[in-house]
Each structure stands twice: as structure tokens, then as C-alpha cells.
Amino acid sequence: MNSKSTSRRHFLQHSLLGAAAVLTAPTLLSHTSAAFEQSTQPKQDRLKLGIAGYSFVHFKLDESLAMMKRMDVRYLCIKDFHLPFASSDAEIAAFHKKLADANVKGYAVGPIYTKTTQDIDKAFDYAKRVGVDLIVGIPEIKDLPYVSQKCKETNIRYAIHNHGPEDKIYPNATVIWNQIKNLDKHVGMCFDMGHNMRDGQDPLKDLLRYKDRIFDLHLKNVTSATAEGKTCELGRGVIDIPAFVKGLLKIKYTGSCSLEFEKDMKDPLAGLAESVGYFRGVLSAV
């Protein structure tokens, strides 16, 4: 067996232990060594693990938060099906209370698709009322100067999401970079590493190349580096996750690493939990 296979087996063993841990009832964890927890927890906290709200498109907020609590994942990118754009101040406050009760922080909103400058105004107003400083969005190319202007006015960052070869506007990180490199520094990208790979790009090289403008990350793996590639559990795809994690640590990435799991969206918990365990296993080992 070569060293790469040995390494992948090592990380998979960590992931299986982690997945089991996040799905085990607290009473069964009472005998876990305190020394083990103390030795691994700081390393696991070096990167902020979150969930992209779209992973929970088939679930109400309470159900989604219950899954996050079971996995001990504490950051959520907020989607409008959980908090509608027209929500009142009271509804927004109640939403944040639910998150706080589950030990979860809503750190951004989106992805939000916009077609006009009026749509962009609504997105920025929504982010301001929700109380976040990051919008994940998909604007029209013609509206990018307006997005840049709004970022300057509001001090809210805007992260453009790439969606792979099917996306004729923003298929990969390089296309986004070429559109934003001369715009306000508050305009960046939500780097979907899986879609980037599906478009024939190198996620690690692009992470290092565009690090200063990567504000958010959709953490995922895919079954192949082709348009036909599908989202899969983090440790089972073609992206070298340990190398990618090392890259995140190298650039001192401070944003969230939000899992977006699209393999089985009507029953995502097992796949998400496995991915959470794998990610934490990698962090504990590198």
C-alpha cells in the first residue's frame, strides 16, 4: 500500500470516530477521556466549521438546528427559506434567539440571486437588518460596479458564488477573480471548491492564488473532476482534503468552512456527520 493510501486510511479512521462521536448521545460520551478532549479540541477549532443553509432546504429551522446541535456545528449561512426577506425586526430577533439557544451563530446570508440593482438594494438591506456583514450572492456582470458601490457604502462584504460548468456566468474562481480584481476589496468570493473541481480547476491552487478575496467557503468533495461529478462525503471524493486543510491553515483563513451536502438532501444527517467527523479528524492530525 502506498503512502497516500495509508494517509487516506488514517484520516478515514479519524472521520469514522468523529462521525460516531457527533451522533452519540451525551450520556454515552460521559466516559470519554477529558485529556483526549483537551488535546484535540484546540486543534479542531483552528478553522470555523459551519453549514451552508441550502443543505437544509427540505427542513424547517428547528429541525436544522437540531441536526447542527447533534453534530456540534456552530456556524450557519442563513437562507431565506429559514428567514424570509420580508421578516420583521421581531421575527429576526426570534430567529437569532433560536440560533443562540442551539449555540449557533448566523454569520452570513445567501446565496441570493439578483437580476437588478433593486434586487441588490434588497439584499444589502436584508443583510443589515439580519445583522451580518457578509452576503453570498450571484449578481449579473453588469451590476458588479453597483455591488462594489454598495459594499463601500455599507461596509458589508459581498462573496460571489461559483457554480461549476453549468454556470455560464461564474463557473469557477478564476472567472470571478477576473471580474472583481479591480473592484472594492469588500467584493470577493464564496469559493465552492467542489464546483471549482467539476469545472476542471485545482481547488488548492485557487485557494492559495485568490486567498485575499475568499470570504466564505463551501466545503465539499465530489466524485470526479468533471461536469458529471456529484457531491459526496468529504473523505470519499477526488479532492485531497488533508492537503486543502493544510492550505487553509497556511493562508490563515479566518472565514467559515461551511459544508454544503447535496448528495441526499432529504436525509442529509448521516452524510453531514461523516463529513464533520472527517474534517475534525483531519484537523486533529495535521
WOKA-V357451 format. One record per residue. N is the residue number from 1. SS is DSSP state (A for helix, B for strand, O for the rest). PHI is phi in whole degrees, -180 to 180 (* if undefined). D_FIRST is the distance of its C-alpha to the first C-alpha in Angstrom with 2 decimals. Layout:
# WOKA-V357451
<<N | SS | PHI | D_FIRST> <N | SS | PHI | D_FIRST>>
This chain:
# WOKA-V357451
<<1 | O | * | 0.00> <2 | O | -79 | 3.82> <3 | A | -65 | 6.75> <4 | A | -65 | 8.29> <5 | A | -65 | 6.27> <6 | A | -63 | 6.69> <7 | A | -63 | 10.14> <8 | A | -64 | 10.99> <9 | A | -64 | 10.41> <10 | A | -60 | 12.54> <11 | A | -70 | 15.14> <12 | A | -65 | 15.32> <13 | A | -62 | 16.12> <14 | A | -60 | 18.78> <15 | A | -66 | 20.09> <16 | A | -65 | 20.60> <17 | A | -64 | 22.45> <18 | A | -66 | 24.44> <19 | A | -63 | 25.35> <20 | A | -62 | 26.54> <21 | A | -65 | 28.55> <22 | A | -72 | 30.33> <23 | O | -104 | 31.40> <24 | O | -91 | 32.52> <25 | O | -60 | 36.25> <26 | A | -54 | 37.43> <27 | A | -64 | 38.94> <28 | A | -81 | 35.59> <29 | A | -95 | 34.29> <30 | O | -65 | 37.15> <31 | O | -94 | 35.26> <32 | O | -63 | 32.46> <33 | O | -62 | 32.50> <34 | A | -62 | 34.69> <35 | A | -64 | 32.87> <36 | A | -65 | 29.57> <37 | A | -61 | 31.43> <38 | A | -67 | 33.06> <39 | A | -78 | 29.91> <40 | A | -98 | 28.01> <41 | A | -60 | 30.90> <42 | A | -59 | 31.93> <43 | A | -67 | 28.49> <44 | A | -70 | 28.34> <45 | O | -92 | 31.79> <46 | O | -67 | 31.04> <47 | O | -125 | 30.90> <48 | B | -86 | 33.31> <49 | B | -91 | 31.69> <50 | B | -136 | 34.06> <51 | B | -128 | 34.61> <52 | B | -75 | 36.08> <53 | A | -54 | 39.08> <54 | A | -61 | 38.46> <55 | A | -58 | 35.66> <56 | A | -108 | 38.61> <57 | O | -60 | 40.85> <58 | O | -98 | 41.56> <59 | O | -128 | 42.35> <60 | O | -73 | 45.36> <61 | A | -59 | 45.13> <62 | A | -60 | 45.41> <63 | A | -66 | 42.57> <64 | A | -65 | 40.39> <65 | A | -66 | 41.20> <66 | A | -63 | 40.51> <67 | A | -67 | 36.94> <68 | A | -64 | 36.54> <69 | A | -65 | 38.01> <70 | A | -62 | 35.58> <71 | A | -90 | 32.66> <72 | O | 57 | 34.54> <73 | O | -108 | 34.39> <74 | O | -120 | 37.53> <75 | B | -129 | 37.99> <76 | B | -133 | 39.23> <77 | B | -86 | 40.15> <78 | B | -81 | 43.35> <79 | O | -102 | 44.04> <80 | O | -70 | 47.61> <81 | O | -73 | 47.18> <82 | O | -97 | 46.93> <83 | O | -140 | 49.56> <84 | O | -58 | 51.83> <85 | O | -56 | 53.21> <86 | O | -87 | 56.73> <87 | O | -59 | 56.01> <88 | O | -78 | 58.87> <89 | A | -59 | 58.60> <90 | A | -66 | 58.94> <91 | A | -68 | 56.12> <92 | A | -66 | 53.86> <93 | A | -63 | 54.77> <94 | A | -65 | 54.03> <95 | A | -61 | 50.65> <96 | A | -64 | 49.71> <97 | A | -65 | 50.96> <98 | A | -61 | 48.65> <99 | A | -63 | 45.71> <100 | A | -62 | 46.83> <101 | A | -63 | 47.28> <102 | O | -97 | 43.61> <103 | O | 61 | 42.59> <104 | O | -122 | 41.61> <105 | B | -115 | 42.78> <106 | B | -84 | 43.48> <107 | B | -101 | 42.52> <108 | B | -160 | 43.22> <109 | B | -124 | 44.68> <110 | B | 126 | 43.38> <111 | B | -66 | 42.24> <112 | B | -120 | 45.86> <113 | B | -88 | 46.85> <114 | O | -132 | 50.10> <115 | O | -117 | 52.34> <116 | O | -137 | 55.31> <117 | A | -67 | 56.33> <118 | A | -65 | 57.94> <119 | A | -62 | 54.60> <120 | A | -65 | 53.16> <121 | A | -56 | 56.12> <122 | A | -65 | 55.37> <123 | A | -65 | 51.71> <124 | A | -68 | 52.69> <125 | A | -64 | 55.45> <126 | A | -60 | 53.04> <127 | A | -60 | 50.59> <128 | A | -63 | 53.53> <129 | A | -69 | 54.89> <130 | A | -72 | 51.53> <131 | O | 91 | 51.18> <132 | O | -116 | 47.92> <133 | O | -111 | 47.49> <134 | B | -143 | 44.83> <135 | B | -114 | 45.16> <136 | B | -95 | 42.30> <137 | B | -143 | 44.07> <138 | B | -132 | 44.22> <139 | O | -90 | 47.51> <140 | O | -73 | 49.08> <141 | A | -56 | 48.75> <142 | A | -62 | 52.54> <143 | A | -97 | 52.54> <144 | A | -61 | 50.12> <145 | A | -59 | 53.04> <146 | A | -70 | 54.54> <147 | A | -58 | 51.32> <148 | A | -60 | 51.32> <149 | A | -62 | 54.96> <150 | A | -64 | 54.34> <151 | A | -61 | 51.55> <152 | A | -63 | 54.02> <153 | A | -70 | 56.71> <154 | A | -106 | 54.73> <155 | O | 64 | 51.99> <156 | O | -97 | 49.58> <157 | B | -82 | 46.26> <158 | B | -130 | 45.23> <159 | B | -114 | 41.61> <160 | B | -82 | 41.21> <161 | B | -94 | 38.45> <162 | O | -92 | 36.45> <163 | O | -125 | 35.81> <164 | O | 84 | 33.73> <165 | O | -63 | 34.83> <166 | O | -74 | 37.46> <167 | O | -85 | 39.23> <168 | O | -81 | 41.69> <169 | O | -106 | 42.75> <170 | O | -129 | 39.75> <171 | O | -74 | 36.51> <172 | O | -151 | 34.47> <173 | A | -65 | 34.80> <174 | A | -65 | 36.12> <175 | A | -61 | 38.93> <176 | A | -63 | 39.92> <177 | A | -55 | 39.84> <178 | A | -65 | 42.13> <179 | A | -85 | 44.57> <180 | A | -111 | 44.69> <181 | O | -59 | 44.26> <182 | O | -104 | 48.03> <183 | O | -92 | 48.84> <184 | O | -54 | 49.44> <185 | O | -65 | 46.49> <186 | O | -82 | 46.65> <187 | B | -98 | 45.36> <188 | B | -141 | 41.57> <189 | B | -140 | 38.78> <190 | B | -97 | 36.86> <191 | B | -82 | 33.48> <192 | B | -89 | 31.76> <193 | A | -64 | 28.23> <194 | A | -70 | 27.30> <195 | A | -64 | 30.35> <196 | A | -61 | 29.83> <197 | A | -65 | 26.40> <198 | A | -64 | 28.06> <199 | O | -93 | 30.60> <200 | O | 80 | 28.11> <201 | O | -100 | 28.21> <202 | O | -103 | 25.72> <203 | A | -59 | 26.19> <204 | A | -69 | 25.04> <205 | A | -61 | 27.22> <206 | A | -71 | 30.09> <207 | A | -58 | 29.80> <208 | A | -70 | 30.24> <209 | A | -70 | 32.86> <210 | O | -113 | 35.07> <211 | A | -54 | 34.52> <212 | A | -72 | 38.25> <213 | A | -118 | 39.14> <214 | B | -95 | 36.41> <215 | B | -95 | 38.36> <216 | B | -146 | 36.28> <217 | B | -139 | 32.79> <218 | B | -94 | 31.77> <219 | B | -84 | 28.31> <220 | O | -163 | 26.27> <221 | B | -125 | 23.28> <222 | B | -135 | 23.66> <223 | O | -76 | 22.01> <224 | O | -158 | 22.46> <225 | O | -89 | 24.03> <226 | O | -140 | 27.07> <227 | O | -60 | 30.39> <228 | O | -83 | 29.11> <229 | O | -61 | 26.44> <230 | O | -119 | 27.21> <231 | B | -63 | 26.89> <232 | B | -142 | 24.17> <233 | O | -58 | 22.95> <234 | O | -58 | 21.84> <235 | O | -91 | 18.17> <236 | O | -113 | 17.79> <237 | O | -104 | 18.92> <238 | O | -92 | 18.24> <239 | O | -79 | 19.68> <240 | O | -79 | 17.53> <241 | A | -64 | 19.51> <242 | A | -56 | 18.39> <243 | A | -65 | 19.42> <244 | A | -66 | 22.56> <245 | A | -61 | 23.48> <246 | A | -60 | 23.24> <247 | A | -64 | 25.53> <248 | A | -60 | 27.95> <249 | A | -68 | 28.17> <250 | A | -62 | 28.66> <251 | O | -86 | 31.61> <252 | O | 57 | 32.95> <253 | O | -63 | 33.20> <254 | O | -112 | 35.98> <255 | O | -79 | 36.21> <256 | B | -89 | 34.80> <257 | B | -104 | 31.37> <258 | B | -102 | 32.61> <259 | B | -65 | 30.42> <260 | O | -121 | 31.78> <261 | O | -107 | 30.37> <262 | O | -115 | 31.72> <263 | O | -70 | 29.52> <264 | O | -141 | 31.93> <265 | O | -74 | 34.92> <266 | O | -90 | 37.05> <267 | O | -152 | 34.60> <268 | O | -88 | 32.43> <269 | A | -61 | 32.12> <270 | A | -62 | 28.89> <271 | A | -67 | 27.04> <272 | A | -64 | 28.69> <273 | A | -63 | 27.95> <274 | A | -61 | 24.24> <275 | A | -67 | 24.33> <276 | A | -60 | 26.47> <277 | A | -61 | 24.16> <278 | A | -64 | 21.11> <279 | A | -60 | 23.26> <280 | A | -70 | 24.56> <281 | A | -64 | 21.19> <282 | A | -61 | 20.14> <283 | A | -62 | 23.53> <284 | A | -75 | 23.25> <285 | A | -104 | 20.00> <286 | O | -92 | 20.88>>
